[in-house]
Amino acid sequence: MSPRSSSKKAKGAAAAPDVYVALLFVAVASLVVGICLMYGELSVYEWKLP
């Protein structure tokens, strides 16, 4: 078995983005869009909750 320090990747190299990073960005974008839509909806009713 080779030692861990003999990997082909350079030290400090950034990991390649994968599907989980893409899902993270989709989730954050969904939160931002939802907050913006909620702000728009509440501003119609002048921030008075039922």
PDB file of N, H, CA, C and O in Angstrom:
ATOM      1  N   MET A   1       0.828  -1.167   0.000  1.00  0.00           N
ATOM      2  CA  MET A   1       0.000   0.000   0.000  1.00  0.00           C
ATOM      3  C   MET A   1       0.882   1.243   0.000  1.00  0.00           C
ATOM      4  O   MET A   1       1.882   1.304   0.715  1.00  0.00           O
ATOM      5  N   SER A   2       0.509   2.222  -0.798  1.00  0.00           N
ATOM      6  H   SER A   2      -0.303   2.172  -1.379  1.00  0.00           H
ATOM      7  CA  SER A   2       1.322   3.429  -0.871  1.00  0.00           C
ATOM      8  C   SER A   2       0.937   4.394   0.240  1.00  0.00           C
ATOM      9  O   SER A   2      -0.210   4.405   0.687  1.00  0.00           O
ATOM     10  N   PRO A   3       1.879   5.195   0.681  1.00  0.00           N
ATOM     11  CA  PRO A   3       1.562   6.173   1.718  1.00  0.00           C
ATOM     12  C   PRO A   3       0.624   7.257   1.197  1.00  0.00           C
ATOM     13  O   PRO A   3       0.557   7.498  -0.008  1.00  0.00           O
ATOM     14  N   ARG A   4      -0.087   7.900   2.091  1.00  0.00           N
ATOM     15  H   ARG A   4      -0.032   7.704   3.070  1.00  0.00           H
ATOM     16  CA  ARG A   4      -1.052   8.919   1.694  1.00  0.00           C
ATOM     17  C   ARG A   4      -0.402  10.107   1.004  1.00  0.00           C
ATOM     18  O   ARG A   4      -1.028  10.741   0.154  1.00  0.00           O
ATOM     19  N   SER A   5       0.799  10.411   1.341  1.00  0.00           N
ATOM     20  H   SER A   5       1.307   9.896   2.031  1.00  0.00           H
ATOM     21  CA  SER A   5       1.462  11.581   0.765  1.00  0.00           C
ATOM     22  C   SER A   5       1.867  11.376  -0.685  1.00  0.00           C
ATOM     23  O   SER A   5       2.345  12.318  -1.317  1.00  0.00           O
ATOM     24  N   SER A   6       1.697  10.199  -1.227  1.00  0.00           N
ATOM     25  H   SER A   6       1.309   9.433  -0.714  1.00  0.00           H
ATOM     26  CA  SER A   6       2.118   9.935  -2.597  1.00  0.00           C
ATOM     27  C   SER A   6       0.969  10.052  -3.598  1.00  0.00           C
ATOM     28  O   SER A   6       1.067   9.524  -4.705  1.00  0.00           O
ATOM     29  N   SER A   7      -0.110  10.730  -3.233  1.00  0.00           N
ATOM     30  H   SER A   7      -0.190  11.160  -2.333  1.00  0.00           H
ATOM     31  CA  SER A   7      -1.220  10.869  -4.174  1.00  0.00           C
ATOM     32  C   SER A   7      -0.801  11.766  -5.337  1.00  0.00           C
ATOM     33  O   SER A   7       0.133  12.560  -5.223  1.00  0.00           O
ATOM     34  N   LYS A   8      -1.503  11.625  -6.443  1.00  0.00           N
ATOM     35  H   LYS A   8      -2.262  10.980  -6.535  1.00  0.00           H
ATOM     36  CA  LYS A   8      -1.142  12.373  -7.640  1.00  0.00           C
ATOM     37  C   LYS A   8      -1.610  13.826  -7.597  1.00  0.00           C
ATOM     38  O   LYS A   8      -1.103  14.658  -8.349  1.00  0.00           O
ATOM     39  N   LYS A   9      -2.566  14.140  -6.733  1.00  0.00           N
ATOM     40  H   LYS A   9      -2.979  13.464  -6.123  1.00  0.00           H
ATOM     41  CA  LYS A   9      -3.042  15.515  -6.624  1.00  0.00           C
ATOM     42  C   LYS A   9      -2.026  16.358  -5.872  1.00  0.00           C
ATOM     43  O   LYS A   9      -1.370  15.890  -4.941  1.00  0.00           O
ATOM     44  N   ALA A  10      -1.911  17.588  -6.288  1.00  0.00           N
ATOM     45  H   ALA A  10      -2.444  17.968  -7.044  1.00  0.00           H
ATOM     46  CA  ALA A  10      -1.008  18.506  -5.600  1.00  0.00           C
ATOM     47  C   ALA A  10      -1.624  18.925  -4.271  1.00  0.00           C
ATOM     48  O   ALA A  10      -2.846  18.963  -4.127  1.00  0.00           O
ATOM     49  N   LYS A  11      -0.782  19.232  -3.321  1.00  0.00           N
ATOM     50  H   LYS A  11       0.211  19.201  -3.438  1.00  0.00           H
ATOM     51  CA  LYS A  11      -1.292  19.669  -2.027  1.00  0.00           C
ATOM     52  C   LYS A  11      -1.984  21.012  -2.182  1.00  0.00           C
ATOM     53  O   LYS A  11      -1.487  21.897  -2.880  1.00  0.00           O
ATOM     54  N   GLY A  12      -3.133  21.164  -1.531  1.00  0.00           N
ATOM     55  H   GLY A  12      -3.536  20.446  -0.964  1.00  0.00           H
ATOM     56  CA  GLY A  12      -3.860  22.410  -1.587  1.00  0.00           C
ATOM     57  C   GLY A  12      -4.703  22.577  -2.842  1.00  0.00           C
ATOM     58  O   GLY A  12      -5.289  23.640  -3.046  1.00  0.00           O
ATOM     59  N   ALA A  13      -4.779  21.558  -3.683  1.00  0.00           N
ATOM     60  H   ALA A  13      -4.303  20.695  -3.517  1.00  0.00           H
ATOM     61  CA  ALA A  13      -5.583  21.661  -4.896  1.00  0.00           C
ATOM     62  C   ALA A  13      -7.062  21.629  -4.536  1.00  0.00           C
ATOM     63  O   ALA A  13      -7.482  20.840  -3.690  1.00  0.00           O
ATOM     64  N   ALA A  14      -7.844  22.480  -5.173  1.00  0.00           N
ATOM     65  H   ALA A  14      -7.503  23.121  -5.861  1.00  0.00           H
ATOM     66  CA  ALA A  14      -9.275  22.539  -4.901  1.00  0.00           C
ATOM     67  C   ALA A  14      -9.970  21.331  -5.514  1.00  0.00           C
ATOM     68  O   ALA A  14      -9.596  20.862  -6.589  1.00  0.00           O
ATOM     69  N   ALA A  15     -10.982  20.837  -4.818  1.00  0.00           N
ATOM     70  H   ALA A  15     -11.285  21.218  -3.945  1.00  0.00           H
ATOM     71  CA  ALA A  15     -11.753  19.715  -5.337  1.00  0.00           C
ATOM     72  C   ALA A  15     -12.655  20.196  -6.465  1.00  0.00           C
ATOM     73  O   ALA A  15     -13.124  21.334  -6.465  1.00  0.00           O
ATOM     74  N   ALA A  16     -12.884  19.323  -7.410  1.00  0.00           N
ATOM     75  H   ALA A  16     -12.503  18.398  -7.410  1.00  0.00           H
ATOM     76  CA  ALA A  16     -13.748  19.665  -8.531  1.00  0.00           C
ATOM     77  C   ALA A  16     -15.201  19.711  -8.063  1.00  0.00           C
ATOM     78  O   ALA A  16     -15.619  18.846  -7.294  1.00  0.00           O
ATOM     79  N   PRO A  17     -15.977  20.695  -8.506  1.00  0.00           N
ATOM     80  CA  PRO A  17     -17.392  20.759  -8.112  1.00  0.00           C
ATOM     81  C   PRO A  17     -18.137  19.528  -8.623  1.00  0.00           C
ATOM     82  O   PRO A  17     -17.910  19.075  -9.746  1.00  0.00           O
ATOM     83  N   ASP A  18     -19.020  18.996  -7.794  1.00  0.00           N
ATOM     84  H   ASP A  18     -19.204  19.363  -6.882  1.00  0.00           H
ATOM     85  CA  ASP A  18     -19.797  17.843  -8.205  1.00  0.00           C
ATOM     86  C   ASP A  18     -21.282  18.162  -8.115  1.00  0.00           C
ATOM     87  O   ASP A  18     -21.663  19.324  -7.970  1.00  0.00           O
ATOM     88  N   VAL A  19     -22.113  17.146  -8.200  1.00  0.00           N
ATOM     89  H   VAL A  19     -21.804  16.203  -8.317  1.00  0.00           H
ATOM     90  CA  VAL A  19     -23.559  17.351  -8.219  1.00  0.00           C
ATOM     91  C   VAL A  19     -24.056  17.932  -6.902  1.00  0.00           C
ATOM     92  O   VAL A  19     -25.061  18.642  -6.892  1.00  0.00           O
ATOM     93  N   TYR A  20     -23.388  17.655  -5.805  1.00  0.00           N
ATOM     94  H   TYR A  20     -22.571  17.078  -5.813  1.00  0.00           H
ATOM     95  CA  TYR A  20     -23.832  18.171  -4.517  1.00  0.00           C
ATOM     96  C   TYR A  20     -23.604  19.678  -4.402  1.00  0.00           C
ATOM     97  O   TYR A  20     -24.387  20.377  -3.759  1.00  0.00           O
ATOM     98  N   VAL A  21     -22.560  20.167  -5.009  1.00  0.00           N
ATOM     99  H   VAL A  21     -21.924  19.599  -5.531  1.00  0.00           H
ATOM    100  CA  VAL A  21     -22.324  21.611  -5.039  1.00  0.00           C
ATOM    101  C   VAL A  21     -23.396  22.281  -5.903  1.00  0.00           C
ATOM    102  O   VAL A  21     -23.886  23.357  -5.563  1.00  0.00           O
ATOM    103  N   ALA A  22     -23.750  21.657  -6.996  1.00  0.00           N
ATOM    104  H   ALA A  22     -23.352  20.782  -7.273  1.00  0.00           H
ATOM    105  CA  ALA A  22     -24.811  22.199  -7.849  1.00  0.00           C
ATOM    106  C   ALA A  22     -26.135  22.225  -7.097  1.00  0.00           C
ATOM    107  O   ALA A  22     -26.881  23.198  -7.206  1.00  0.00           O
ATOM    108  N   LEU A  23     -26.443  21.180  -6.339  1.00  0.00           N
ATOM    109  H   LEU A  23     -25.837  20.389  -6.250  1.00  0.00           H
ATOM    110  CA  LEU A  23     -27.670  21.146  -5.551  1.00  0.00           C
ATOM    111  C   LEU A  23     -27.656  22.207  -4.462  1.00  0.00           C
ATOM    112  O   LEU A  23     -28.700  22.770  -4.132  1.00  0.00           O
ATOM    113  N   LEU A  24     -26.497  22.481  -3.906  1.00  0.00           N
ATOM    114  H   LEU A  24     -25.649  22.023  -4.174  1.00  0.00           H
ATOM    115  CA  LEU A  24     -26.379  23.534  -2.905  1.00  0.00           C
ATOM    116  C   LEU A  24     -26.728  24.890  -3.509  1.00  0.00           C
ATOM    117  O   LEU A  24     -27.455  25.673  -2.897  1.00  0.00           O
ATOM    118  N   PHE A  25     -26.218  25.172  -4.698  1.00  0.00           N
ATOM    119  H   PHE A  25     -25.628  24.536  -5.196  1.00  0.00           H
ATOM    120  CA  PHE A  25     -26.534  26.432  -5.360  1.00  0.00           C
ATOM    121  C   PHE A  25     -28.007  26.516  -5.740  1.00  0.00           C
ATOM    122  O   PHE A  25     -28.603  27.590  -5.660  1.00  0.00           O
ATOM    123  N   VAL A  26     -28.602  25.402  -6.151  1.00  0.00           N
ATOM    124  H   VAL A  26     -28.118  24.529  -6.216  1.00  0.00           H
ATOM    125  CA  VAL A  26     -30.036  25.381  -6.469  1.00  0.00           C
ATOM    126  C   VAL A  26     -30.849  25.675  -5.214  1.00  0.00           C
ATOM    127  O   VAL A  26     -31.825  26.422  -5.269  1.00  0.00           O
ATOM    128  N   ALA A  27     -30.455  25.092  -4.082  1.00  0.00           N
ATOM    129  H   ALA A  27     -29.662  24.484  -4.037  1.00  0.00           H
ATOM    130  CA  ALA A  27     -31.178  25.320  -2.835  1.00  0.00           C
ATOM    131  C   ALA A  27     -31.063  26.770  -2.387  1.00  0.00           C
ATOM    132  O   ALA A  27     -32.055  27.360  -1.959  1.00  0.00           O
ATOM    133  N   VAL A  28     -29.885  27.349  -2.477  1.00  0.00           N
ATOM    134  H   VAL A  28     -29.080  26.870  -2.825  1.00  0.00           H
ATOM    135  CA  VAL A  28     -29.694  28.741  -2.072  1.00  0.00           C
ATOM    136  C   VAL A  28     -30.478  29.675  -3.000  1.00  0.00           C
ATOM    137  O   VAL A  28     -31.091  30.639  -2.543  1.00  0.00           O
ATOM    138  N   ALA A  29     -30.454  29.386  -4.289  1.00  0.00           N
ATOM    139  H   ALA A  29     -29.956  28.603  -4.661  1.00  0.00           H
ATOM    140  CA  ALA A  29     -31.206  30.209  -5.241  1.00  0.00           C
ATOM    141  C   ALA A  29     -32.704  30.105  -4.968  1.00  0.00           C
ATOM    142  O   ALA A  29     -33.418  31.101  -5.089  1.00  0.00           O
ATOM    143  N   SER A  30     -33.191  28.927  -4.604  1.00  0.00           N
ATOM    144  H   SER A  30     -32.611  28.118  -4.506  1.00  0.00           H
ATOM    145  CA  SER A  30     -34.608  28.747  -4.286  1.00  0.00           C
ATOM    146  C   SER A  30     -34.993  29.545  -3.047  1.00  0.00           C
ATOM    147  O   SER A  30     -36.067  30.146  -3.000  1.00  0.00           O
ATOM    148  N   LEU A  31     -34.124  29.552  -2.049  1.00  0.00           N
ATOM    149  H   LEU A  31     -33.252  29.064  -2.087  1.00  0.00           H
ATOM    150  CA  LEU A  31     -34.392  30.349  -0.848  1.00  0.00           C
ATOM    151  C   LEU A  31     -34.462  31.839  -1.171  1.00  0.00           C
ATOM    152  O   LEU A  31     -35.351  32.540  -0.688  1.00  0.00           O
ATOM    153  N   VAL A  32     -33.540  32.313  -1.975  1.00  0.00           N
ATOM    154  H   VAL A  32     -32.818  31.744  -2.367  1.00  0.00           H
ATOM    155  CA  VAL A  32     -33.515  33.736  -2.327  1.00  0.00           C
ATOM    156  C   VAL A  32     -34.768  34.111  -3.117  1.00  0.00           C
ATOM    157  O   VAL A  32     -35.378  35.148  -2.857  1.00  0.00           O
ATOM    158  N   VAL A  33     -35.151  33.280  -4.071  1.00  0.00           N
ATOM    159  H   VAL A  33     -34.656  32.437  -4.282  1.00  0.00           H
ATOM    160  CA  VAL A  33     -36.356  33.553  -4.865  1.00  0.00           C
ATOM    161  C   VAL A  33     -37.587  33.516  -3.969  1.00  0.00           C
ATOM    162  O   VAL A  33     -38.467  34.368  -4.098  1.00  0.00           O
ATOM    163  N   GLY A  34     -37.663  32.553  -3.070  1.00  0.00           N
ATOM    164  H   GLY A  34     -36.948  31.861  -2.966  1.00  0.00           H
ATOM    165  CA  GLY A  34     -38.797  32.468  -2.156  1.00  0.00           C
ATOM    166  C   GLY A  34     -38.903  33.668  -1.249  1.00  0.00           C
ATOM    167  O   GLY A  34     -40.004  34.160  -1.000  1.00  0.00           O
ATOM    168  N   ILE A  35     -37.785  34.148  -0.752  1.00  0.00           N
ATOM    169  H   ILE A  35     -36.891  33.748  -0.954  1.00  0.00           H
ATOM    170  CA  ILE A  35     -37.788  35.338   0.105  1.00  0.00           C
ATOM    171  C   ILE A  35     -38.240  36.558  -0.690  1.00  0.00           C
ATOM    172  O   ILE A  35     -39.019  37.369  -0.189  1.00  0.00           O
ATOM    173  N   CYS A  36     -37.762  36.693  -1.913  1.00  0.00           N
ATOM    174  H   CYS A  36     -37.130  36.034  -2.320  1.00  0.00           H
ATOM    175  CA  CYS A  36     -38.170  37.828  -2.748  1.00  0.00           C
ATOM    176  C   CYS A  36     -39.666  37.787  -3.060  1.00  0.00           C
ATOM    177  O   CYS A  36     -40.334  38.820  -3.036  1.00  0.00           O
ATOM    178  N   LEU A  37     -40.190  36.602  -3.352  1.00  0.00           N
ATOM    179  H   LEU A  37     -39.647  35.762  -3.373  1.00  0.00           H
ATOM    180  CA  LEU A  37     -41.615  36.481  -3.635  1.00  0.00           C
ATOM    181  C   LEU A  37     -42.449  36.759  -2.384  1.00  0.00           C
ATOM    182  O   LEU A  37     -43.503  37.390  -2.465  1.00  0.00           O
ATOM    183  N   MET A  38     -41.983  36.293  -1.245  1.00  0.00           N
ATOM    184  H   MET A  38     -41.127  35.780  -1.179  1.00  0.00           H
ATOM    185  CA  MET A  38     -42.701  36.559   0.001  1.00  0.00           C
ATOM    186  C   MET A  38     -42.692  38.050   0.319  1.00  0.00           C
ATOM    187  O   MET A  38     -43.698  38.594   0.775  1.00  0.00           O
ATOM    188  N   TYR A  39     -41.587  38.699   0.087  1.00  0.00           N
ATOM    189  H   TYR A  39     -40.770  38.257  -0.284  1.00  0.00           H
ATOM    190  CA  TYR A  39     -41.500  40.148   0.293  1.00  0.00           C
ATOM    191  C   TYR A  39     -42.497  40.871  -0.611  1.00  0.00           C
ATOM    192  O   TYR A  39     -43.198  41.782  -0.169  1.00  0.00           O
ATOM    193  N   GLY A  40     -42.555  40.462  -1.873  1.00  0.00           N
ATOM    194  H   GLY A  40     -41.986  39.723  -2.232  1.00  0.00           H
ATOM    195  CA  GLY A  40     -43.492  41.084  -2.804  1.00  0.00           C
ATOM    196  C   GLY A  40     -44.933  40.851  -2.414  1.00  0.00           C
ATOM    197  O   GLY A  40     -45.760  41.757  -2.525  1.00  0.00           O
ATOM    198  N   GLU A  41     -45.246  39.653  -1.959  1.00  0.00           N
ATOM    199  H   GLU A  41     -44.574  38.918  -1.869  1.00  0.00           H
ATOM    200  CA  GLU A  41     -46.613  39.343  -1.547  1.00  0.00           C
ATOM    201  C   GLU A  41     -47.012  40.115  -0.292  1.00  0.00           C
ATOM    202  O   GLU A  41     -48.129  40.624  -0.206  1.00  0.00           O
ATOM    203  N   LEU A  42     -46.115  40.204   0.669  1.00  0.00           N
ATOM    204  H   LEU A  42     -45.207  39.791   0.599  1.00  0.00           H
ATOM    205  CA  LEU A  42     -46.433  40.923   1.897  1.00  0.00           C
ATOM    206  C   LEU A  42     -46.508  42.432   1.674  1.00  0.00           C
ATOM    207  O   LEU A  42     -47.245  43.121   2.378  1.00  0.00           O
ATOM    208  N   SER A  43     -45.761  42.947   0.714  1.00  0.00           N
ATOM    209  H   SER A  43     -45.162  42.387   0.143  1.00  0.00           H
ATOM    210  CA  SER A  43     -45.824  44.384   0.462  1.00  0.00           C
ATOM    211  C   SER A  43     -47.157  44.786  -0.162  1.00  0.00           C
ATOM    212  O   SER A  43     -47.580  45.934  -0.028  1.00  0.00           O
ATOM    213  N   VAL A  44     -47.822  43.850  -0.842  1.00  0.00           N
ATOM    214  H   VAL A  44     -47.478  42.917  -0.950  1.00  0.00           H
ATOM    215  CA  VAL A  44     -49.153  44.134  -1.393  1.00  0.00           C
ATOM    216  C   VAL A  44     -50.133  44.391  -0.254  1.00  0.00           C
ATOM    217  O   VAL A  44     -50.992  45.267  -0.357  1.00  0.00           O
ATOM    218  N   TYR A  45     -50.008  43.636   0.823  1.00  0.00           N
ATOM    219  H   TYR A  45     -49.311  42.925   0.906  1.00  0.00           H
ATOM    220  CA  TYR A  45     -50.904  43.766   1.978  1.00  0.00           C
ATOM    221  C   TYR A  45     -50.332  44.682   3.055  1.00  0.00           C
ATOM    222  O   TYR A  45     -50.801  44.671   4.193  1.00  0.00           O
ATOM    223  N   GLU A  46     -49.346  45.456   2.712  1.00  0.00           N
ATOM    224  H   GLU A  46     -48.964  45.465   1.788  1.00  0.00           H
ATOM    225  CA  GLU A  46     -48.701  46.406   3.622  1.00  0.00           C
ATOM    226  C   GLU A  46     -48.216  45.740   4.904  1.00  0.00           C
ATOM    227  O   GLU A  46     -48.309  46.321   5.986  1.00  0.00           O
ATOM    228  N   TRP A  47     -47.710  44.547   4.785  1.00  0.00           N
ATOM    229  H   TRP A  47     -47.634  44.075   3.906  1.00  0.00           H
ATOM    230  CA  TRP A  47     -47.099  43.764   5.874  1.00  0.00           C
ATOM    231  C   TRP A  47     -48.058  43.452   7.015  1.00  0.00           C
ATOM    232  O   TRP A  47     -47.629  43.270   8.154  1.00  0.00           O
ATOM    233  N   LYS A  48     -49.342  43.391   6.719  1.00  0.00           N
ATOM    234  H   LYS A  48     -49.691  43.539   5.793  1.00  0.00           H
ATOM    235  CA  LYS A  48     -50.329  42.996   7.725  1.00  0.00           C
ATOM    236  C   LYS A  48     -50.651  41.524   7.543  1.00  0.00           C
ATOM    237  O   LYS A  48     -51.214  41.119   6.526  1.00  0.00           O
ATOM    238  N   LEU A  49     -50.291  40.742   8.526  1.00  0.00           N
ATOM    239  H   LEU A  49     -49.833  41.071   9.352  1.00  0.00           H
ATOM    240  CA  LEU A  49     -50.553  39.311   8.464  1.00  0.00           C
ATOM    241  C   LEU A  49     -52.003  39.036   8.860  1.00  0.00           C
ATOM    242  O   LEU A  49     -52.555  39.756   9.692  1.00  0.00           O
ATOM    243  N   PRO A  50     -52.631  38.011   8.283  1.00  0.00           N
ATOM    244  CA  PRO A  50     -54.035  37.730   8.609  1.00  0.00           C
ATOM    245  C   PRO A  50     -54.232  37.288  10.043  1.00  0.00           C
ATOM    246  O   PRO A  50     -55.359  37.018  10.457  1.00  0.00           O
TER     247      PRO A  50
END
